[in-house]
């Protein structure tokens, strides 16, 4: 259910994001030359002036700074304000129907903030429900895995009882392998990237942490990238580790066992005990 709600919220968010971009393109196309993205704190706060470019230039620098400081402390200041006013003074944005344009912007930003609030509510409820999900405490006991990771994982995949094999989750994350071929040419093997982008990003982030903090994942990463036979590049190794983590989460959820770094090290193929100790060091 949480996954369905998140999907609906994501669709709504993407719609509103597109509508705000469209508004900026029509009424202040130079805005994104001042700010890389309109969803940043400072950029969003200036949009909340609900003013068109020819009106922004009438605000004093002090007025704009006071408005900015309602949400942004020190990271953005007068230099950015002057840049904004300069862009506004040269804007080719539409001026017709300014009252309706400002009302449209306010409606869109209100929708945007409501959706963000709904995401926060959902994440809060998921966090509470985590304690009721079998295997969560064992997942959290894995060195390098935090509550945000586990909550994000379940928010994306939903109830693991809905899956019969970890390959289904790997496919959902877009981490399944595909071979790029053309005629008789055999190309590189890459991941499909046809799954959930957020889930894939979450798994990559946590695996980079695991490689740094967890001796078993560190050793496995070293083995994949340093083995004499078909060594993997670092990104290829991280993909393999993401799939490994999915399998671990899936198994823990089903059987509620305690993860053991020592046992995982023993399972690394083709390594002597001495090599495993050296890689984990």
Secondary structure, DSSP 8 states (H G I E B T S, - for coil): -HHHHHHHHHHHHHHHHHHHHHHHHHH-TTHHHHSS-TTSHHHHHHHTT---HHHHTTS-HHHHHHHHTTT--SSS-HHHHHHHHHHHHT-----TTHHHHHHHHHHHHHHHHHHHHHHHHHHHHHHHHHTTSTTHHHHHTSTT--HHHHHHHHHHH--GGG-SSHHHHHHHTT--EEEEEETTEEEEEEE---S-HHHHHHHHHHHHHHHHH-HHHHHHHHHHHH-SSS---HHHHHHHHHHHHHHHHHHHHHH-----HHHHHHTSTT--HHHHHHHH-
